[in-house]
Every structure is written in C-alpha cells, then in structure tokens.
C-alpha cells in the first residue's frame, strides 16, 4: 500500500495521473458521483489502485473567489441526529502558498445551517506547503436540529496542486471519556456546593487594583473570575508564585467586599502552537499540531507542569473561604486526534486537586473555545463537586464586530444590530436560548451544575444592552452562575465606557449595559 501511494503521489505531481474517461467508482462509500458538484479547476480521476480521486489544479495567477475549490454535496444527516461523525480523507499537495488569512488552505469542511444560525466546521487552518499522503479528519457533532449540511473538500481561495482520495464518513467517538462512567451516571455535589448562593460577577485581571475590586463590588457583583497571569514557559513556576502571592494578599480585601474568587489560568504551560500546521491527523506527526491546540496536548512535560500548577494553587487556597473553586483550563481548542485530549488533561488536574482539596468545586471547560455546541460530546468526570463551564459569544460576528479585521466595517459605520437579522438568521432571546440547548441537555442528563465563565458584547454593538439582558435572564432561568467578561480589562468590553465608537473616555452616566448588569447583580445575597 505504501508503494502504491508513493507511485500515486509521483504520478499526481507529474501531472499524468489517470484520466476521467474511465468508469469511476464513488468518491465516498455508498455514494454516487452524481451527488457531487465540481468547481472549476477540479476533476475526478481514476487512481492506479482503481479508486476515484479528486484532483485540483489552480494556477498561481488565477483570479479566485472566496469559495472552496474542489467538490461539494449536500449531506442528509438525519440518521446521525445527536451523534458524532468523523469525515476523513488522504491528501497530497504541492506548492500551496502561505496566505495572510489562515482559512485559505486545504480542508474538509461542513457548512451547517440550523435554527440557531449557520457555522462552518473545518478540518484545517493554515494548512499550506507540500503534503504527502496526509490524513485529514473532521469531527462534527450532529445537533438534534439537524438542519441543512453541505460537505466541501478542496482548497479555499488559494492556488496549488491537490489530490483527495479515500474519503470516508463514519460514526465515531472522537473525544472519549478519560475514564469509564457508570451506567446512568449523575454528578455528585456536596450539600454546601449544591445549595450555595448564586454567583454573579465578572472577570478581574491579576494586575487589577483594590479600586477595581471595590468598583466591581459596588456594582453588586459577588464573584471575581481572577485571571492568573504568569510566564507559561517558566517550568520553575517562580512567576506563578509571584502572581499567587498577589492574589493571597488581596483575599482579606475581597472577603470584606463579599467577593468570591474563581482563579483561572490565563495560559497553560507551553501555550498554544503558533506555527501553521495541520489539524486532525495522526498524532505521531508534527503536522497534527495547530496554533489553536495547546502544546500540552502533545507534550507530557508540559502536561506534568500543568498538573503541578494546580497542585500548587490547591495547596495555597484549600483553606481559604474566599477562593470558591478552581477553573482549570480556559477555552481549550482541540482539533484532531492528540496524545492527551482536552478533557483528559483537565481530568488529571481535577484528580490532583481532589487529592489536596476534596471539597472546593473544580470547573471543567468544554472544547472548541468553550462553546455550547461542544457540550454535545462533553463527558462528565466521576469526581465530586465538578462544575461545567460554557462561554457565550453567539453570534460571534455580532459580539465581536470591530475586533480584528472587521474594524474597517465599524469605521465605515457598518454595524450589526440585536435583536435582528445577523447573517441569515434573525437573532432574539429565543434563538439565543436554543443555541444553549446542548448545555441544557447536558445539565439535565447528568444533573450537572453549570457556570457561564465568559459572555460579553463589544460596547458599540447596537442593542448590546438588550443582548446582555436576554442572556442574563436565560442564565437566571436555567439556574447558572455567571461572570461577565471583563471588568477593567479592555475598554471595548467595558460596561463603564460609552456605546459610541471612538469615545474612549469613561461614561459620565451608567451605560445601558451597566444598568443591565447591575439589575442582575442586585439579586446577589450579601
């Protein structure tokens, strides 16, 4: 087989692979080529082993649109409702140029349109250069609202030579539980945790001052999601301990202010990958590492340091009445198979904490930057007092309008408003509630406690106050704890700054967003 693939690559790159005049087999098992649409620069070819390949040849001087060049087809996923599928293919490529936009690369992609809007799920980001018989895998959790789904394979808005072969679709548990769960598992909570007063607050940076904490408390918050900033490349943990010294010194002040603290790591040892490498392939390959994956998913030394960090924090604060619990990972983003998956890493940290502090809650993050849809495959951990964390920035193009490249639209006065049509979906409270349904399903199935560790809206987004009102009311309805992102971190997330783009001085009167947060913080018990 290895010889066949080597010969195949050589033929492809030489431009003399089999022609389309032969009777071709299906590209996807059980499928028909009639179900597929080819774009320009693409054709079906018969490979030396008799299988069908998709060949894409895009000249460097081609005038391109922002589409995926290759082949696409609609997918009927009703048979996989509520399940996880993995779509995979073997890819060979030559001379795929590096681009400023990371999405302009080789990929397998699903375009999903459902009740809560549209989204793209991709196997790859910044996958460029030359590849030889590389396996791509895309994991997709099919929602109960199956919606419409389109499968695309090819290269998005870029040039080069490509060959896709051996395309497969299978049902598979891509993110297995770290340890087996008992049948009909239900989360276990101590009476103190199950009946604890609701926590409603906001994030605070480790560099925040006493005045910042006082301001948060005066607004009515009773929770500080406290960001631990340290040098993630420092295995000695000296910088970590300096930050923990600062937190420990502030705890008496926080206690006077009636603020509970949930420390969270701003980063994990080794940080995220910064090199443009491939998602979703053999973990033994360097190409499996992507800038969104944490290095500790691949590196046991980083993983051991990560566990040691949480042992250090637990020893420091296990007896503190102010530190409520430990949020062990911020926004994991695991793409593809890795040696140590996002949940396994957190399980090791939680288990280590439990050996030191048997009672304080441990907060476990969902995958995919803590998005709600990742709860569809999140597995609970068989440890006591585990709380599950979600972040909420849906729709992202609304909450983050003007962040990064989209700032040009804001400068031209092009805003997206809430409630209203954003993209091809009309967003309102009902749609926001539906987008959180995977979390609600998880909560009900396992009897889990839920915490929204981050939610926010850029300050100039029209309707931002109503957006926060709808989210806070949903959190109240569902009985979740929550923390707004973020207090006195960046002025454009600040509820103390005006809604007007370009007005960077604190508002003289409470903003609409601040009034909403104060309304719900007023529910806190003193």
ZAMARGU-4260 file (C-alpha; in steps of 0.2 Angstrom, whole numbers, plus 5000, padded with zeros to 4 digits):
<rodrens>
0) 5000/5000/5000 | 5014/5012/5004 | 5022/5009/4987 | 5005/5012/4978 | 5003/5028/4987
5) 5021/5034/4983 | 5018/5030/4965 | 5002/5039/4966 | 5009/5055/4973 | 5023/5054/4960
10) 5010/5052/4946 | 5000/5066/4953 | 5014/5079/4955 | 5020/5075/4937 | 5003/5078/4930
15) 5000/5061/4922 | 4988/5053/4934 | 4973/5043/4927 | 4960/5051/4916 | 4941/5054/4918
20) 4937/5043/4903 | 4937/5028/4914 | 4921/5022/4923 | 4924/5029/4940 | 4920/5022/4957
25) 4911/5033/4971 | 4922/5046/4979 | 4913/5042/4996 | 4907/5024/5000 | 4889/5020/4996
30) 4888/5037/4987 | 4887/5042/4968 | 4897/5055/4959 | 4880/5062/4953 | 4878/5069/4971
35) 4893/5080/4969 | 4896/5096/4961 | 4913/5100/4954 | 4920/5118/4954 | 4932/5125/4941
40) 4950/5118/4942 | 4944/5101/4948 | 4941/5084/4940 | 4938/5066/4945 | 4952/5054/4941
45) 4954/5036/4942 | 4969/5031/4953 | 4982/5017/4950 | 4973/5006/4963 | 4956/5008/4954
50) 4949/5021/4967 | 4942/5038/4962 | 4952/5054/4967 | 4948/5072/4967 | 4961/5082/4958
55) 4963/5101/4959 | 4975/5111/4949 | 4974/5130/4952 | 4986/5141/4944 | 4996/5154/4954
60) 4989/5168/4943 | 4971/5163/4943 | 4958/5175/4948 | 4949/5167/4963 | 4933/5170/4973
65) 4932/5166/4992 | 4925/5149/4989 | 4932/5131/4992 | 4938/5125/4975 | 4936/5106/4973
70) 4919/5096/4976 | 4904/5099/4986 | 4887/5090/4990 | 4873/5091/5002 | 4873/5079/5016
75) 4857/5071/5024 | 4862/5068/5042 | 4846/5064/5050 | 4852/5046/5053 | 4866/5054/5064
80) 4855/5066/5074 | 4863/5069/5091 | 4878/5058/5086 | 4896/5062/5082 | 4903/5059/5064
85) 4921/5059/5058 | 4924/5063/5039 | 4942/5059/5034 | 4952/5059/5018 | 4970/5057/5012
90) 4978/5072/5005 | 4993/5075/4994 | 4998/5093/4989 | 5011/5103/4981 | 5015/5122/4982
95) 5000/5128/4992 | 5006/5147/4996 | 5005/5154/5013 | 4992/5167/5015 | 4988/5181/5027
100) 4971/5173/5031 | 4973/5156/5039 | 4956/5149/5032 | 4963/5150/5014 | 4970/5132/5015
105) 4967/5114/5011 | 4952/5107/5020 | 4937/5096/5023 | 4923/5107/5029 | 4905/5106/5034
110) 4893/5121/5031 | 4879/5119/5044 | 4863/5129/5043 | 4851/5127/5058 | 4838/5135/5069
115) 4852/5145/5078 | 4861/5151/5063 | 4875/5145/5052 | 4893/5139/5056 | 4907/5131/5047
120) 4917/5116/5054 | 4934/5114/5046 | 4947/5101/5047 | 4961/5113/5044 | 4968/5130/5047
125) 4984/5137/5039 | 4987/5120/5030 | 4999/5125/5017 | 5015/5119/5008 | 5018/5102/5001
130) 5010/5086/5009 | 5012/5068/5005 | 4998/5056/5009 | 4992/5065/5024 | 4976/5060/5033
135) 4964/5074/5037 | 4950/5071/5050 | 4935/5082/5053 | 4924/5078/5069 | 4906/5085/5068
140) 4893/5083/5082 | 4876/5082/5073 | 4864/5093/5083 | 4846/5087/5086 | 4841/5101/5075
145) 4850/5093/5060 | 4847/5107/5048 | 4855/5108/5031 | 4873/5102/5029 | 4885/5104/5015
150) 4901/5094/5014 | 4915/5103/5004 | 4933/5096/5001 | 4946/5106/4992 | 4956/5122/4994
155) 4948/5138/4999 | 4953/5154/4989 | 4971/5148/4985 | 4982/5140/4972 | 4992/5124/4970
160) 4990/5106/4966 | 4979/5094/4977 | 4973/5076/4977 | 4960/5070/4989 | 4957/5051/4990
165) 4949/5038/5001 | 4935/5049/5008 | 4926/5041/5022 | 4911/5046/5034 | 4909/5036/5050
170) 4901/5037/5067 | 4915/5038/5080 | 4918/5044/5097 | 4931/5057/5093 | 4933/5064/5111
175) 4931/5049/5123 | 4929/5050/5141 | 4946/5049/5151 | 4939/5035/5162 | 4923/5024/5160
180) 4907/5031/5168 | 4895/5020/5177 | 4878/5017/5169 | 4866/5031/5172 | 4879/5042/5179
185) 4874/5058/5189 | 4885/5071/5195 | 4889/5071/5214 | 4889/5088/5224 | 4891/5091/5242
190) 4876/5099/5251 | 4887/5115/5253 | 4890/5116/5234 | 4873/5111/5228 | 4864/5124/5239
195) 4877/5138/5238 | 4871/5155/5235 | 4871/5160/5216 | 4887/5168/5210 | 4885/5183/5198
200) 4901/5193/5194 | 4914/5197/5181 | 4932/5194/5177 | 4947/5203/5185 | 4965/5203/5179
205) 4979/5198/5190 | 4986/5216/5189 | 4969/5223/5195 | 4969/5235/5209 | 4959/5236/5226
210) 4950/5250/5217 | 4945/5239/5203 | 4938/5226/5215 | 4929/5239/5225 | 4921/5245/5209
215) 4915/5228/5205 | 4908/5225/5222 | 4900/5242/5222 | 4891/5237/5206 | 4884/5222/5216
220) 4894/5208/5209 | 4899/5194/5222 | 4911/5184/5210 | 4928/5188/5203 | 4934/5177/5189
225) 4953/5180/5193 | 4965/5178/5179 | 4981/5171/5184 | 4995/5178/5173 | 5012/5170/5173
230) 5026/5165/5162 | 5020/5149/5154 | 5037/5145/5148 | 5044/5145/5166 | 5045/5127/5172
235) 5051/5134/5189 | 5034/5142/5192 | 5043/5157/5200 | 5031/5169/5190 | 5016/5159/5195
240) 5020/5160/5213 | 5023/5179/5212 | 5005/5180/5205 | 4998/5169/5218 | 5007/5180/5232
245) 4997/5195/5225 | 4981/5185/5225 | 4984/5179/5243 | 4987/5197/5248 | 4971/5203/5241
250) 4960/5189/5249 | 4956/5199/5265 | 4950/5214/5255 | 4939/5203/5244 | 4932/5195/5259
255) 4927/5212/5265 | 4919/5216/5248 | 4909/5200/5248 | 4918/5194/5233 | 4921/5175/5230
260) 4936/5171/5219 | 4937/5158/5205 | 4956/5158/5199 | 4958/5153/5181 | 4975/5151/5171
265) 4977/5164/5158 | 4988/5152/5149 | 4994/5134/5151 | 5012/5128/5150 | 5019/5129/5133
270) 5004/5140/5127 | 4996/5137/5110 | 5005/5132/5094 | 5010/5147/5084 | 5016/5138/5068
275) 5004/5135/5053 | 5002/5116/5055 | 4988/5103/5051 | 4973/5098/5061 | 4965/5081/5063
280) 4978/5069/5058 | 4990/5055/5066 | 4996/5062/5082 | 5013/5055/5079 | 5015/5068/5066
285) 5022/5085/5069 | 5008/5091/5057 | 4995/5086/5069 | 4999/5102/5079 | 4990/5118/5076
290) 4991/5136/5083 | 4974/5133/5092 | 4980/5117/5100 | 4988/5118/5117 | 5006/5111/5117
295) 5002/5101/5132 | 4990/5090/5121 | 5006/5083/5114 | 5020/5086/5127 | 5020/5076/5143
300) 5032/5088/5152 | 5020/5102/5149 | 5006/5092/5155 | 5015/5087/5171 | 5019/5105/5174
305) 5001/5110/5171 | 4995/5097/5184 | 5009/5103/5196 | 5002/5121/5194 | 4985/5116/5200
310) 4993/5106/5215 | 5002/5122/5220 | 4986/5133/5218 | 4976/5120/5228 | 4988/5119/5242
315) 4989/5138/5243 | 4970/5141/5244 | 4962/5125/5250 | 4958/5133/5267 | 4953/5150/5260
320) 4934/5154/5262 | 4936/5167/5248 | 4943/5156/5235 | 4927/5147/5229 | 4934/5134/5217
325) 4947/5132/5203 | 4944/5134/5184 | 4957/5123/5177 | 4958/5127/5158 | 4952/5142/5149
330) 4945/5139/5131 | 4953/5123/5126 | 4953/5121/5107 | 4957/5103/5102 | 4957/5099/5084
335) 4961/5082/5078 | 4967/5067/5087 | 4980/5071/5100 | 4990/5060/5113 | 4982/5069/5128
340) 4965/5076/5124 | 4957/5092/5131 | 4946/5083/5144 | 4960/5070/5149 | 4971/5085/5154
345) 4958/5093/5164 | 4954/5076/5172 | 4972/5074/5178 | 4972/5092/5185 | 4955/5089/5194
350) 4960/5072/5201 | 4976/5080/5208 | 4966/5094/5216 | 4955/5082/5224 | 4970/5073/5232
355) 4973/5090/5241 | 4956/5099/5242 | 4942/5087/5242 | 4928/5100/5243 | 4931/5116/5233
360) 4922/5115/5216 | 4933/5112/5200 | 4927/5120/5184 | 4929/5110/5168 | 4929/5118/5151
365) 4921/5112/5135 | 4931/5110/5119 | 4930/5122/5104 | 4934/5138/5115 | 4921/5133/5127
370) 4907/5134/5115 | 4889/5127/5119 | 4889/5115/5104 | 4904/5106/5112 | 4893/5100/5126
375) 4885/5088/5114 | 4900/5077/5116 | 4907/5083/5133 | 4909/5069/5145 | 4906/5072/5164
380) 4920/5067/5176 | 4917/5054/5190 | 4923/5066/5204 | 4913/5076/5217 | 4909/5094/5215
385) 4913/5096/5197 | 4905/5111/5188 | 4905/5113/5169 | 4909/5129/5161 | 4902/5137/5145
390) 4907/5153/5136 | 4894/5163/5126 | 4898/5174/5112 | 4884/5169/5100 | 4883/5176/5086
395) 4901/5179/5086 | 4900/5192/5071 | 4889/5202/5082 | 4898/5202/5099 | 4915/5204/5091
400) 4911/5216/5077 | 4926/5228/5075 | 4938/5216/5084 | 4952/5212/5072 | 4950/5214/5053
405) 4931/5219/5055 | 4936/5236/5062 | 4936/5243/5045 | 4917/5240/5044 | 4914/5249/5060
410) 4925/5264/5054 | 4913/5265/5039 | 4898/5264/5050 | 4893/5247/5046 | 4885/5239/5062
415) 4876/5223/5066 | 4861/5226/5077 | 4852/5215/5090 | 4839/5209/5090 | 4838/5207/5071
420) 4845/5198/5056 | 4863/5194/5058 | 4870/5184/5043 | 4855/5173/5038 | 4847/5171/5055
425) 4835/5183/5065 | 4843/5183/5082 | 4832/5186/5098 | 4831/5179/5115 | 4823/5163/5109
430) 4837/5159/5097 | 4850/5163/5110 | 4841/5151/5121 | 4841/5137/5108 | 4859/5140/5105
435) 4862/5135/5123 | 4852/5119/5122 | 4867/5107/5121 | 4872/5114/5138 | 4854/5112/5145
440) 4853/5094/5138 | 4870/5090/5147 | 4864/5098/5163 | 4848/5088/5163 | 4856/5072/5158
445) 4869/5072/5171 | 4862/5083/5185 | 4876/5095/5182 | 4879/5112/5189 | 4883/5125/5175
450) 4894/5141/5175 | 4895/5153/5161 | 4913/5159/5164 | 4913/5172/5150 | 4900/5182/5140
455) 4901/5199/5133 | 4897/5211/5119 | 4908/5224/5111 | 4902/5241/5118 | 4897/5249/5101
460) 4886/5235/5095 | 4869/5242/5093 | 4857/5233/5105 | 4871/5227/5117 | 4861/5231/5132
465) 4846/5220/5126 | 4858/5206/5121 | 4865/5206/5139 | 4848/5207/5146 | 4842/5192/5136
470) 4857/5182/5141 | 4856/5186/5160 | 4838/5182/5160 | 4842/5165/5152 | 4856/5161/5165
475) 4843/5165/5179 | 4830/5154/5171 | 4842/5140/5170 | 4850/5142/5187 | 4868/5145/5181
480) 4882/5155/5190 | 4890/5168/5178 | 4904/5180/5175 | 4904/5195/5163 | 4920/5197/5153
485) 4928/5208/5159 | 4930/5222/5172 | 4943/5235/5168 | 4952/5223/5156 | 4950/5231/5138
490) 4939/5247/5136 | 4929/5240/5122 | 4922/5226/5133 | 4920/5239/5147 | 4902/5242/5154
495) 4909/5259/5160 | 4913/5266/5143 | 4900/5273/5131 | 4892/5264/5117 | 4899/5276/5104
500) 4913/5270/5093 | 4929/5281/5096 | 4923/5288/5113 | 4936/5281/5124 | 4933/5290/5140
505) 4923/5283/5154 | 4904/5287/5153 | 4898/5301/5164 | 4882/5291/5167 | 4879/5272/5169
510) 4878/5264/5152 | 4864/5253/5146 | 4875/5238/5148 | 4880/5243/5165 | 4862/5245/5171
515) 4858/5228/5165 | 4872/5220/5174 | 4868/5230/5190 | 4850/5224/5189 | 4855/5206/5190
520) 4870/5208/5202 | 4857/5216/5213 | 4850/5198/5216 | 4866/5193/5225 | 4864/5189/5243
525) 4875/5200/5254
</rodrens>
